[in-house]
Amino acid sequence: MKVLLVEDEKSLSAAICRLLEKQNIVADAVYDGIDGLDWALSGEYDAIILDVMLPGRDGFSVLRELRKEKVRTPVLMLTARTALEDRVTGLDSGADYYLAKPFESAELISCLHAITRRGGSEPVMELHWADLRLEQKNGKLRCDRTGQDIKLGIKEYQLMELFLRNPGQILLKDTLQERVWGLESSAEGNGLEVYISFLRKKLSFIGSGAKIRATRGVGYSLEEEE
């Protein structure tokens, strides 16, 4: 799952990003309504967490503009404004849920899964292809043929999720870098290659017949050995 977080309080934004990362959810963070609208219009996100009181443009107007432009991405409004009229305004503007600050971490994750289910995009609890099974609940990659499994790191999990969503397809290096490390990532260019190497070793360890193949200068694909 990939989420856009629009929250101007940077310490809270960083805390939410850490929380999402622990759930194997990729988050892009922006800090004002103008950037929030611009990034949300890309349509590449599974959900948007949107604060109401933002510099540049408030969350209500951002949401109204998104719905006007036919962007149907599920939106979770996150704000300290808890008056009934504010909640009604948010829902009337097209919000899928309205969560008041302060909130519990488990509540935020639960709400996020709920709105993505409602929006028709199921959160990934388990992905299966060939002899591989990726389990969100414990972050493990399992080989059904051998019964072996192994715990994946967060970045490894996110990469494997992309491969299992697109088996047999060549995923561009830039696409993988952006989806896992974010649009404004400062990660080194060889970071992707390092994590691909980790995944290859773990696929071998569990005895899977699936392999990650490189297309030189282009990207990588998950293939099943003949």
Protein Blocks (a to p, Z undefined) as FASTA:
>chain_A
ZZddddfblklmmmmmmmmmmnopacdddfbfklmmmmmmnopafbdcddfbdghiafkl
mmmmmmmnopabdcddddfblbfklmmmmmmnopabdcdddddfklmmmmmmmmmmmnop
acdfbdcehjbccdfklopacdfknopacdddfklmmmmmmmmmmghiacdfklmmmmmn
ojkbcbdfklmmmmmmmmmmmmmmnopabdcdddehiaccddddZZ
